[in-house]
Amino acid sequence: MDFDCELDVAGLNCPLPILRTKKALSGMESGQVLRVLATDPGSRRDFQDFADQTGNALLATHEENGLFAYFLRRR
């Protein structure tokens, strides 16, 4: 999937991945896509909840060898 920006929050635990994602999205234009790389297993639920609460679209998630990739479109 194509993306405009990438944020690596691997090694960080809740709530830091969400807080850094929120900050990164605030600096992006509407419609742009952010790819977030995380290692916190709880981040799956966190990113879905974040998308639901903020109106930013969670386009896709992918997990490989304990590394989670989330693609969010800025509202």
N, CA, C and O atoms as CSV, one atom per row, in Angstrom:
chain,resi,resn,atom,element,x,y,z
A,1,MET,N,N,0.849,-1.180,0.000
A,1,MET,CA,C,0.000,0.000,0.000
A,1,MET,C,C,0.893,1.241,0.000
A,1,MET,O,O,1.911,1.295,0.690
A,2,ASP,N,N,0.491,2.219,-0.778
A,2,ASP,CA,C,1.232,3.483,-0.837
A,2,ASP,C,C,0.942,4.310,0.408
A,2,ASP,O,O,-0.153,4.250,0.967
A,3,PHE,N,N,1.938,5.084,0.834
A,3,PHE,CA,C,1.775,5.961,1.985
A,3,PHE,C,C,2.614,7.206,1.791
A,3,PHE,O,O,3.584,7.212,1.034
A,4,ASP,N,N,2.220,8.267,2.495
A,4,ASP,CA,C,2.891,9.557,2.364
A,4,ASP,C,C,3.963,9.770,3.424
A,4,ASP,O,O,4.989,10.395,3.156
A,5,CYS,N,N,3.728,9.252,4.629
A,5,CYS,CA,C,4.662,9.414,5.745
A,5,CYS,C,C,4.747,8.098,6.513
A,5,CYS,O,O,3.847,7.260,6.460
A,6,GLU,N,N,5.854,7.950,7.224
A,6,GLU,CA,C,6.025,6.748,8.043
A,6,GLU,C,C,6.450,7.151,9.450
A,6,GLU,O,O,7.230,8.084,9.638
A,7,LEU,N,N,5.923,6.434,10.426
A,7,LEU,CA,C,6.245,6.665,11.824
A,7,LEU,C,C,6.658,5.340,12.441
A,7,LEU,O,O,5.888,4.380,12.412
A,8,ASP,N,N,7.851,5.274,12.993
A,8,ASP,CA,C,8.354,4.053,13.626
A,8,ASP,C,C,8.264,4.218,15.142
A,8,ASP,O,O,9.006,4.995,15.743
A,9,VAL,N,N,7.336,3.469,15.746
A,9,VAL,CA,C,7.176,3.495,17.202
A,9,VAL,C,C,7.483,2.124,17.796
A,9,VAL,O,O,7.021,1.788,18.887
A,10,ALA,N,N,8.271,1.336,17.062
A,10,ALA,CA,C,8.664,0.009,17.539
A,10,ALA,C,C,9.412,0.145,18.857
A,10,ALA,O,O,10.252,1.030,19.020
A,11,GLY,N,N,9.095,-0.740,19.791
A,11,GLY,CA,C,9.733,-0.723,21.091
A,11,GLY,C,C,9.010,0.127,22.128
A,11,GLY,O,O,9.336,0.066,23.313
A,12,LEU,N,N,8.043,0.911,21.698
A,12,LEU,CA,C,7.285,1.754,22.629
A,12,LEU,C,C,5.985,1.065,23.018
A,12,LEU,O,O,5.375,0.363,22.210
A,13,ASN,N,N,5.570,1.271,24.254
A,13,ASN,CA,C,4.328,0.690,24.752
A,13,ASN,C,C,3.268,1.766,24.934
A,13,ASN,O,O,3.563,2.960,24.976
A,14,CYS,N,N,2.034,1.311,25.039
A,14,CYS,CA,C,0.874,2.172,25.233
A,14,CYS,C,C,1.120,3.124,26.407
A,14,CYS,O,O,1.594,2.694,27.458
A,15,PRO,N,N,0.814,4.366,26.243
A,15,PRO,CA,C,0.062,5.032,25.175
A,15,PRO,C,C,0.932,5.729,24.135
A,15,PRO,O,O,0.403,6.415,23.260
A,16,LEU,N,N,2.252,5.570,24.209
A,16,LEU,CA,C,3.146,6.337,23.341
A,16,LEU,C,C,2.905,6.141,21.844
A,16,LEU,O,O,2.943,7.129,21.110
A,17,PRO,N,N,2.658,4.915,21.344
A,17,PRO,CA,C,2.402,4.798,19.899
A,17,PRO,C,C,1.213,5.631,19.430
A,17,PRO,O,O,1.276,6.258,18.372
A,18,ILE,N,N,0.141,5.643,20.198
A,18,ILE,CA,C,-1.042,6.420,19.814
A,18,ILE,C,C,-0.759,7.919,19.920
A,18,ILE,O,O,-1.144,8.684,19.036
A,19,LEU,N,N,-0.097,8.337,20.979
A,19,LEU,CA,C,0.209,9.760,21.142
A,19,LEU,C,C,1.090,10.276,20.008
A,19,LEU,O,O,0.860,11.368,19.490
A,20,ARG,N,N,2.083,9.505,19.629
A,20,ARG,CA,C,2.972,9.926,18.529
A,20,ARG,C,C,2.256,9.885,17.189
A,20,ARG,O,O,2.520,10.708,16.313
A,21,THR,N,N,1.355,8.932,17.031
A,21,THR,CA,C,0.560,8.858,15.804
A,21,THR,C,C,-0.339,10.086,15.689
A,21,THR,O,O,-0.439,10.691,14.622
A,22,LYS,N,N,-0.985,10.448,16.783
A,22,LYS,CA,C,-1.853,11.628,16.792
A,22,LYS,C,C,-1.072,12.872,16.390
A,22,LYS,O,O,-1.557,13.689,15.607
A,23,LYS,N,N,0.127,13.016,16.921
A,23,LYS,CA,C,0.968,14.171,16.598
A,23,LYS,C,C,1.371,14.153,15.121
A,23,LYS,O,O,1.333,15.185,14.452
A,24,ALA,N,N,1.756,12.986,14.620
A,24,ALA,CA,C,2.163,12.880,13.220
A,24,ALA,C,C,1.010,13.214,12.288
A,24,ALA,O,O,1.195,13.934,11.307
A,25,LEU,N,N,-0.187,12.695,12.585
A,25,LEU,CA,C,-1.352,12.969,11.742
A,25,LEU,C,C,-1.728,14.449,11.750
A,25,LEU,O,O,-2.211,14.975,10.747
A,26,SER,N,N,-1.509,15.109,12.864
A,26,SER,CA,C,-1.877,16.526,12.943
A,26,SER,C,C,-1.028,17.383,12.002
A,26,SER,O,O,-1.443,18.479,11.626
A,27,GLY,N,N,0.134,16.907,11.626
A,27,GLY,CA,C,0.996,17.640,10.704
A,27,GLY,C,C,0.807,17.255,9.249
A,27,GLY,O,O,1.533,17.732,8.377
A,28,MET,N,N,-0.165,16.396,8.985
A,28,MET,CA,C,-0.414,15.928,7.625
A,28,MET,C,C,-1.668,16.581,7.060
A,28,MET,O,O,-2.496,17.109,7.803
A,29,GLU,N,N,-1.797,16.538,5.728
A,29,GLU,CA,C,-2.975,17.087,5.067
A,29,GLU,C,C,-4.063,16.027,4.980
A,29,GLU,O,O,-3.782,14.828,4.990
A,30,SER,N,N,-5.298,16.480,4.895
A,30,SER,CA,C,-6.442,15.584,4.756
A,30,SER,C,C,-6.253,14.670,3.546
A,30,SER,O,O,-5.896,15.126,2.460
A,31,GLY,N,N,-6.499,13.371,3.750
A,31,GLY,CA,C,-6.375,12.396,2.673
A,31,GLY,C,C,-5.031,11.704,2.589
A,31,GLY,O,O,-4.908,10.670,1.931
A,32,GLN,N,N,-4.016,12.258,3.248
A,32,GLN,CA,C,-2.708,11.618,3.222
A,32,GLN,C,C,-2.725,10.362,4.089
A,32,GLN,O,O,-3.526,10.242,5.016
A,33,VAL,N,N,-1.824,9.425,3.769
A,33,VAL,CA,C,-1.762,8.146,4.462
A,33,VAL,C,C,-0.473,8.056,5.268
A,33,VAL,O,O,0.614,8.356,4.776
A,34,LEU,N,N,-0.624,7.638,6.514
A,34,LEU,CA,C,0.496,7.438,7.434
A,34,LEU,C,C,0.658,5.944,7.687
A,34,LEU,O,O,-0.307,5.253,8.015
A,35,ARG,N,N,1.885,5.451,7.532
A,35,ARG,CA,C,2.181,4.068,7.910
A,35,ARG,C,C,2.879,4.113,9.254
A,35,ARG,O,O,3.875,4.815,9.425
A,36,VAL,N,N,2.348,3.353,10.216
A,36,VAL,CA,C,2.914,3.290,11.563
A,36,VAL,C,C,3.440,1.878,11.794
A,36,VAL,O,O,2.734,0.899,11.553
A,37,LEU,N,N,4.683,1.777,12.262
A,37,LEU,CA,C,5.290,0.494,12.605
A,37,LEU,C,C,5.379,0.391,14.113
A,37,LEU,O,O,5.953,1.264,14.764
A,38,ALA,N,N,4.807,-0.681,14.682
A,38,ALA,CA,C,4.751,-0.850,16.131
A,38,ALA,C,C,5.040,-2.303,16.504
A,38,ALA,O,O,4.888,-3.211,15.687
A,39,THR,N,N,5.460,-2.503,17.750
A,39,THR,CA,C,5.718,-3.852,18.252
A,39,THR,C,C,4.825,-4.222,19.425
A,39,THR,O,O,4.803,-5.385,19.830
A,40,ASP,N,N,4.101,-3.282,19.973
A,40,ASP,CA,C,3.216,-3.543,21.115
A,40,ASP,C,C,2.028,-4.376,20.653
A,40,ASP,O,O,1.249,-3.912,19.821
A,41,PRO,N,N,1.863,-5.614,21.177
A,41,PRO,CA,C,0.752,-6.458,20.745
A,41,PRO,C,C,-0.627,-5.837,21.013
A,41,PRO,O,O,-1.582,-6.126,20.291
A,42,GLY,N,N,-0.735,-5.004,22.023
A,42,GLY,CA,C,-2.002,-4.343,22.329
A,42,GLY,C,C,-2.344,-3.228,21.357
A,42,GLY,O,O,-3.445,-2.679,21.396
A,43,SER,N,N,-1.408,-2.896,20.492
A,43,SER,CA,C,-1.635,-1.779,19.572
A,43,SER,C,C,-2.738,-2.073,18.566
A,43,SER,O,O,-3.346,-1.142,18.038
A,44,ARG,N,N,-3.011,-3.340,18.287
A,44,ARG,CA,C,-4.085,-3.673,17.347
A,44,ARG,C,C,-5.405,-3.070,17.794
A,44,ARG,O,O,-6.075,-2.387,17.019
A,45,ARG,N,N,-5.770,-3.314,19.007
A,45,ARG,CA,C,-7.014,-2.770,19.562
A,45,ARG,C,C,-6.916,-1.248,19.681
A,45,ARG,O,O,-7.867,-0.527,19.380
A,46,ASP,N,N,-5.753,-0.774,20.125
A,46,ASP,CA,C,-5.563,0.664,20.320
A,46,ASP,C,C,-5.755,1.449,19.021
A,46,ASP,O,O,-6.418,2.486,19.018
A,47,PHE,N,N,-5.183,0.963,17.922
A,47,PHE,CA,C,-5.285,1.692,16.665
A,47,PHE,C,C,-6.695,1.650,16.095
A,47,PHE,O,O,-7.141,2.622,15.486
A,48,GLN,N,N,-7.406,0.536,16.283
A,48,GLN,CA,C,-8.795,0.475,15.830
A,48,GLN,C,C,-9.646,1.456,16.629
A,48,GLN,O,O,-10.453,2.189,16.058
A,49,ASP,N,N,-9.468,1.472,17.953
A,49,ASP,CA,C,-10.205,2.418,18.801
A,49,ASP,C,C,-9.867,3.863,18.440
A,49,ASP,O,O,-10.753,4.716,18.378
A,50,PHE,N,N,-8.589,4.131,18.203
A,50,PHE,CA,C,-8.146,5.474,17.835
A,50,PHE,C,C,-8.837,5.931,16.548
A,50,PHE,O,O,-9.331,7.055,16.470
A,51,ALA,N,N,-8.868,5.063,15.551
A,51,ALA,CA,C,-9.509,5.405,14.281
A,51,ALA,C,C,-10.997,5.662,14.481
A,51,ALA,O,O,-11.540,6.627,13.944
A,52,ASP,N,N,-11.651,4.811,15.244
A,52,ASP,CA,C,-13.084,4.979,15.493
A,52,ASP,C,C,-13.388,6.295,16.201
A,52,ASP,O,O,-14.375,6.960,15.886
A,53,GLN,N,N,-12.549,6.665,17.145
A,53,GLN,CA,C,-12.801,7.864,17.953
A,53,GLN,C,C,-12.444,9.161,17.237
A,53,GLN,O,O,-13.056,10.198,17.493
A,54,THR,N,N,-11.458,9.111,16.340
A,54,THR,CA,C,-10.980,10.347,15.720
A,54,THR,C,C,-11.511,10.590,14.312
A,54,THR,O,O,-11.429,11.709,13.807
A,55,GLY,N,N,-12.053,9.559,13.676
A,55,GLY,CA,C,-12.538,9.721,12.313
A,55,GLY,C,C,-11.476,9.520,11.262
A,55,GLY,O,O,-11.765,9.607,10.069
A,56,ASN,N,N,-10.247,9.252,11.679
A,56,ASN,CA,C,-9.200,8.885,10.725
A,56,ASN,C,C,-9.437,7.428,10.340
A,56,ASN,O,O,-9.759,6.607,11.199
A,57,ALA,N,N,-9.281,7.101,9.056
A,57,ALA,CA,C,-9.600,5.754,8.580
A,57,ALA,C,C,-8.421,4.810,8.761
A,57,ALA,O,O,-7.307,5.102,8.327
A,58,LEU,N,N,-8.674,3.676,9.407
A,58,LEU,CA,C,-7.678,2.611,9.489
A,58,LEU,C,C,-7.858,1.775,8.233
A,58,LEU,O,O,-8.785,0.969,8.148
A,59,LEU,N,N,-6.980,1.963,7.262
A,59,LEU,CA,C,-7.133,1.340,5.951
A,59,LEU,C,C,-6.712,-0.123,5.945
A,59,LEU,O,O,-7.342,-0.950,5.286
A,60,ALA,N,N,-5.648,-0.444,6.680
A,60,ALA,CA,C,-5.132,-1.817,6.676
A,60,ALA,C,C,-4.215,-2.016,7.873
A,60,ALA,O,O,-3.636,-1.074,8.413
A,61,THR,N,N,-4.108,-3.284,8.265
A,61,THR,CA,C,-3.139,-3.682,9.277
A,61,THR,C,C,-2.409,-4.902,8.750
A,61,THR,O,O,-2.965,-5.709,8.005
A,62,HIS,N,N,-1.171,-5.017,9.146
A,62,HIS,CA,C,-0.365,-6.152,8.714
A,62,HIS,C,C,0.588,-6.506,9.840
A,62,HIS,O,O,1.168,-5.617,10.463
A,63,GLU,N,N,0.759,-7.808,10.110
A,63,GLU,CA,C,1.690,-8.256,11.155
A,63,GLU,C,C,2.632,-9.291,10.574
A,63,GLU,O,O,2.216,-10.233,9.898
A,64,GLU,N,N,3.910,-9.095,10.853
A,64,GLU,CA,C,4.918,-10.055,10.410
A,64,GLU,C,C,6.028,-10.109,11.444
A,64,GLU,O,O,6.705,-9.115,11.704
A,65,ASN,N,N,6.206,-11.289,12.030
A,65,ASN,CA,C,7.278,-11.520,13.005
A,65,ASN,C,C,7.249,-10.517,14.157
A,65,ASN,O,O,8.295,-10.026,14.581
A,66,GLY,N,N,6.061,-10.213,14.659
A,66,GLY,CA,C,5.940,-9.323,15.806
A,66,GLY,C,C,6.005,-7.844,15.482
A,66,GLY,O,O,5.977,-7.014,16.391
A,67,LEU,N,N,6.091,-7.495,14.201
A,67,LEU,CA,C,6.078,-6.089,13.794
A,67,LEU,C,C,4.732,-5.810,13.130
A,67,LEU,O,O,4.366,-6.449,12.143
A,68,PHE,N,N,4.010,-4.854,13.682
A,68,PHE,CA,C,2.693,-4.486,13.174
A,68,PHE,C,C,2.810,-3.233,12.325
A,68,PHE,O,O,3.494,-2.280,12.700
A,69,ALA,N,N,2.143,-3.239,11.185
A,69,ALA,CA,C,2.086,-2.059,10.320
A,69,ALA,C,C,0.625,-1.623,10.219
A,69,ALA,O,O,-0.257,-2.429,9.922
A,70,TYR,N,N,0.387,-0.349,10.468
A,70,TYR,CA,C,-0.950,0.231,10.397
A,70,TYR,C,C,-0.932,1.343,9.362
A,70,TYR,O,O,0.002,2.144,9.322
A,71,PHE,N,N,-1.954,1.394,8.529
A,71,PHE,CA,C,-2.089,2.424,7.530
A,71,PHE,C,C,-3.330,3.247,7.866
A,71,PHE,O,O,-4.450,2.736,7.867
A,72,LEU,N,N,-3.113,4.515,8.149
A,72,LEU,CA,C,-4.207,5.409,8.540
A,72,LEU,C,C,-4.296,6.570,7.543
A,72,LEU,O,O,-3.288,7.175,7.178
A,73,ARG,N,N,-5.532,6.864,7.113
A,73,ARG,CA,C,-5.762,8.017,6.243
A,73,ARG,C,C,-6.259,9.178,7.085
A,73,ARG,O,O,-7.227,9.051,7.834
A,74,ARG,N,N,-5.582,10.311,6.950
A,74,ARG,CA,C,-5.933,11.533,7.700
A,74,ARG,C,C,-7.295,12.028,7.249
A,74,ARG,O,O,-7.568,12.144,6.054
A,75,ARG,N,N,-8.142,12.318,8.222
A,75,ARG,CA,C,-9.497,12.794,7.888
A,75,ARG,C,C,-9.453,14.207,7.365
A,75,ARG,O,O,-10.494,14.774,7.033
